[in-house]
Amino acid sequence: PKMAMTYRRKNKKTEEEEEPTNFLFYSNEVPSRPDGDFIDVIHAKWFGNHHLLEAHHGYIQWLFPIFEGGGANMRSVALNKKEAKMIRENLECAKRVIKSYRLMLNFYGMELVNEQTGEVRRDPSNWKDRYRNLNSNSHNYLRISRILTSLGELGFVRYKKPLLDHFIQEVVENGQLKNAARSLHSFWVPCLNHDSPAYIKKTKESPEDREESVFFKNPSQMPPSEEDDMRVSSQEEEKQPETEEYDSQDSIERQV
C-alpha cells in the first residue's frame, strides 16, 4: 500500500501538466463522454429534447464543470483553475456557456431574459410541464447545485443570484416548486455565500476564480440582447424606454 501511494504521488500530474479537457470541450474540439457529442452539436440538437436531457446522466458534468470533480460521471474531468481562466478569457467559450445555460433553463421551464444581468423568468411556452417534471425528479436538484457553482467558476458569477432569486420566488412565494424547498435552503442559497469556510472548503474557490468573463468586458463583440432590441424599437417609436424592476429576495436566511 505504501508503495502504491508513492507511485500515485509520483505520477499525479500537476495542474500545469494536465490537459485542458474542459477548455477543449468548450472550444468544440473534443466530445463529451460517455455517449455524448461536441458541444455545438449538443446545443443545436439537444435543446428542447427533454426526454434525452432527463435520462442522460453524463452531459451535465461537461456543460457545467466544477473544481470539485466530475461527480457520478467517471468519464468527465474536474475543472482545473488554469483552464477555468482560459474559458473565462475566451469569448467563443463564453458564448457557449450561455448556450449551455439556456439549454438547461429551457429544460427546467425557464428562460434567460437578459444576458447582461442574468435575469431569469418562467418560459411561457413550457413552464407548467417542466415544473411538474422538476417537482417529480429530484436528481435535477443536484444538477442545479452544480450549475450554480459552475457559473461562478466559468465567469458568470453575476448569473447566480438572479437564478437563486427566481427559485426563491417559485419555491417560497408562489409554491410552484415546493419539493425543491430543502435543496433551496440547504444547498442553493449557500452557493452565494462565497466567503463562508464551508463554501470555500467544498468548492476550492478563491475570489480570483470568480473573475467575470470576457463576455462582459467586450460589449462591442456581443450580440444584441432582448433589452437592446426593445430599446431600439422604443427609440424608433419616439417613446421613453421602460425601466424593468428587479426584485431581490434577500429575506431568505443563508444557511451552510
MILO-582972 format. One line per 3 residues: number of its first residue (from 1); for each residue x, y, z of C-alpha. Coordinates in nm, 3 decimals, always signed. Layout:
NUM) X:Y:Z; ...
END
This chain:
1) +0.000:+0.000:+0.000; +0.280:+0.242:+0.085; +0.449:+0.174:-0.249
4) +0.119:+0.226:-0.431; +0.069:+0.561:-0.258; +0.421:+0.667:-0.355
7) +0.359:+0.562:-0.716; +0.036:+0.765:-0.730; +0.208:+1.071:-0.587
10) +0.489:+1.050:-0.842; +0.252:+1.002:-1.131; -0.011:+1.255:-1.030
13) +0.006:+1.538:-1.282; +0.030:+1.893:-1.163; -0.237:+2.135:-1.278
16) +0.008:+2.288:-1.526; +0.071:+1.945:-1.683; -0.293:+1.842:-1.711
19) -0.459:+1.853:-2.050; -0.723:+2.128:-2.050; -1.003:+1.883:-2.131
22) -1.288:+2.111:-2.032; -1.143:+2.401:-2.228; -1.107:+2.174:-2.532
25) -1.468:+2.065:-2.491; -1.583:+2.427:-2.470; -1.369:+2.501:-2.777
28) -1.568:+2.233:-2.964; -1.255:+2.021:-3.012; -1.343:+1.710:-2.807
31) -1.680:+1.545:-2.737; -1.837:+1.478:-2.401; -1.824:+1.121:-2.272
34) -1.991:+0.875:-2.246; -2.248:+0.872:-2.527; -2.214:+1.246:-2.576
37) -2.116:+1.479:-2.855; -1.935:+1.801:-2.940; -2.074:+2.099:-2.757
40) -2.201:+2.276:-3.069; -2.396:+1.963:-3.162; -2.541:+1.938:-2.811
43) -2.657:+2.299:-2.827; -2.809:+2.252:-3.172; -2.968:+1.908:-3.140
46) -3.031:+1.852:-2.769; -3.211:+2.179:-2.699; -3.573:+2.101:-2.621
49) -3.513:+1.724:-2.618; -3.639:+1.695:-2.263; -3.655:+1.316:-2.256
52) -3.286:+1.292:-2.350; -3.182:+1.560:-2.102; -3.373:+1.386:-1.826
55) -3.250:+1.034:-1.893; -2.886:+1.105:-1.989; -2.664:+1.136:-1.683
58) -2.329:+1.206:-1.846; -2.360:+1.551:-2.003; -2.417:+1.790:-1.712
61) -2.060:+1.741:-1.582; -1.928:+1.857:-1.921; -2.161:+2.151:-1.970
64) -2.101:+2.273:-1.614; -1.761:+2.156:-1.490; -1.650:+2.243:-1.138
67) -1.331:+2.225:-0.936; -1.483:+1.960:-0.708; -1.484:+1.695:-0.979
70) -1.696:+1.504:-1.226; -1.945:+1.364:-0.981; -2.110:+1.042:-1.096
73) -1.955:+1.059:-1.444; -1.618:+0.889:-1.432; -1.555:+0.988:-1.795
76) -1.566:+1.360:-1.717; -1.277:+1.561:-1.574; -1.267:+1.805:-1.285
79) -1.223:+2.166:-1.390; -0.875:+2.293:-1.309; -0.809:+2.656:-1.233
82) -0.584:+2.718:-1.531; -0.842:+2.604:-1.787; -1.122:+2.781:-1.600
85) -0.928:+3.103:-1.655; -0.884:+3.010:-2.021; -1.261:+2.967:-2.059
88) -1.329:+3.298:-1.881; -1.091:+3.477:-2.117; -1.221:+3.324:-2.442
91) -1.523:+3.495:-2.598; -1.635:+3.194:-2.802; -1.625:+2.975:-2.493
94) -1.823:+3.238:-2.305; -2.096:+3.235:-2.569; -2.113:+2.858:-2.541
97) -2.152:+2.881:-2.163; -2.457:+3.099:-2.218; -2.598:+2.849:-2.467
100) -2.545:+2.570:-2.215; -2.727:+2.776:-1.956; -3.016:+2.850:-2.191
103) -3.043:+2.478:-2.274; -3.080:+2.383:-1.908; -3.312:+2.672:-1.825
106) -3.542:+2.561:-2.104; -3.533:+2.207:-1.965; -3.645:+2.347:-1.628
109) -3.920:+2.566:-1.777; -3.729:+2.892:-1.752; -3.558:+3.137:-1.983
112) -3.277:+3.389:-1.969; -3.427:+3.735:-2.019; -3.112:+3.946:-2.018
115) -2.759:+3.826:-2.088; -2.609:+4.124:-1.905; -2.799:+4.099:-1.577
118) -2.877:+3.728:-1.580; -3.247:+3.787:-1.515; -3.449:+3.465:-1.532
121) -3.824:+3.411:-1.567; -4.070:+3.135:-1.646; -4.072:+3.014:-2.003
124) -4.434:+3.082:-2.104; -4.425:+2.801:-2.359; -4.347:+2.511:-2.126
127) -4.314:+2.607:-1.759; -4.613:+2.410:-1.628; -4.497:+2.081:-1.777
130) -4.133:+2.138:-1.686; -4.214:+2.243:-1.330; -4.410:+1.918:-1.284
133) -4.103:+1.730:-1.402; -3.877:+1.925:-1.169; -4.104:+1.852:-0.873
136) -4.102:+1.481:-0.960; -3.735:+1.421:-1.043; -3.523:+1.535:-0.754
139) -3.192:+1.430:-0.911; -3.220:+1.758:-1.101; -3.163:+1.942:-0.774
142) -2.803:+1.815:-0.773; -2.767:+1.941:-1.127; -2.887:+2.285:-1.022
145) -2.631:+2.295:-0.739; -2.362:+2.216:-0.996; -2.490:+2.481:-1.237
148) -2.485:+2.750:-0.966; -2.127:+2.665:-0.870; -2.003:+2.629:-1.228
151) -2.147:+2.961:-1.341; -1.921:+3.140:-1.095; -1.611:+2.946:-1.194
154) -1.671:+2.994:-1.568; -1.704:+3.373:-1.542; -2.077:+3.418:-1.487
157) -2.095:+3.478:-1.115; -2.345:+3.760:-1.180; -2.592:+3.497:-1.307
160) -2.605:+3.311:-0.975; -2.820:+3.548:-0.772; -3.088:+3.605:-1.039
163) -3.129:+3.228:-1.073; -3.147:+3.188:-0.698; -3.397:+3.474:-0.672
166) -3.617:+3.302:-0.929; -3.612:+2.978:-0.734; -3.694:+3.162:-0.411
169) -3.991:+3.319:-0.584; -4.118:+2.992:-0.726; -4.049:+2.777:-0.419
172) -4.131:+3.012:-0.132; -4.364:+3.278:-0.268; -4.554:+3.103:-0.547
175) -4.537:+2.749:-0.413; -4.486:+2.606:-0.761; -4.169:+2.411:-0.676
178) -4.241:+2.304:-0.320; -4.047:+1.980:-0.347; -3.727:+2.179:-0.403
181) -3.755:+2.364:-0.070; -3.493:+2.158:+0.112; -3.239:+2.191:-0.170
184) -3.308:+2.563:-0.194; -3.234:+2.630:+0.172; -2.962:+2.371:+0.232
187) -2.768:+2.379:-0.095; -2.862:+2.655:-0.339; -2.869:+2.953:-0.104
190) -2.523:+2.863:+0.035; -2.388:+2.873:-0.321; -2.389:+3.252:-0.289
193) -2.216:+3.258:+0.046; -1.874:+3.277:-0.116; -1.687:+3.381:+0.199
196) -1.809:+3.102:+0.425; -1.546:+2.843:+0.528; -1.785:+2.564:+0.428
199) -1.828:+2.703:+0.077; -1.454:+2.757:+0.030; -1.373:+2.407:+0.154
202) -1.633:+2.244:-0.068; -1.574:+2.436:-0.392; -1.199:+2.504:-0.358
205) -1.266:+2.854:-0.491; -1.076:+3.172:-0.418; -1.200:+3.523:-0.517
208) -0.991:+3.533:-0.835; -1.164:+3.215:-0.952; -1.484:+3.418:-0.983
211) -1.341:+3.679:-1.217; -1.600:+3.787:-1.470; -1.597:+3.651:-1.823
214) -1.454:+3.843:-2.115; -1.813:+3.841:-2.241; -1.887:+4.130:-2.006
217) -1.568:+4.317:-2.094; -1.621:+4.330:-2.472; -1.968:+4.478:-2.526
220) -1.888:+4.569:-2.886; -1.843:+4.200:-2.970; -2.162:+4.081:-2.805
223) -2.483:+4.010:-2.993; -2.767:+4.249:-2.908; -2.979:+4.137:-2.615
226) -3.358:+4.147:-2.600; -3.325:+4.460:-2.392; -3.120:+4.627:-2.666
229) -3.378:+4.532:-2.929; -3.656:+4.678:-2.716; -3.459:+4.998:-2.665
232) -3.403:+5.045:-3.040; -3.770:+4.982:-3.108; -3.871:+5.233:-2.843
235) -3.641:+5.497:-2.986; -3.784:+5.446:-3.333; -4.131:+5.498:-3.193
238) -4.006:+5.807:-3.006; -4.103:+5.660:-2.672; -3.909:+5.653:-2.350
241) -3.768:+5.307:-2.272; -3.932:+5.132:-1.982; -3.728:+5.056:-1.671
244) -3.753:+4.698:-1.555; -3.794:+4.641:-1.186; -3.579:+4.378:-1.028
247) -3.699:+4.222:-0.706; -3.426:+4.093:-0.480; -3.512:+3.818:-0.236
250) -3.272:+3.898:+0.046; -3.510:+3.787:+0.319; -3.418:+3.418:+0.294
253) -3.164:+3.323:+0.561; -2.847:+3.185:+0.411; -2.763:+2.850:+0.563
256) -2.447:+2.644:+0.529
END
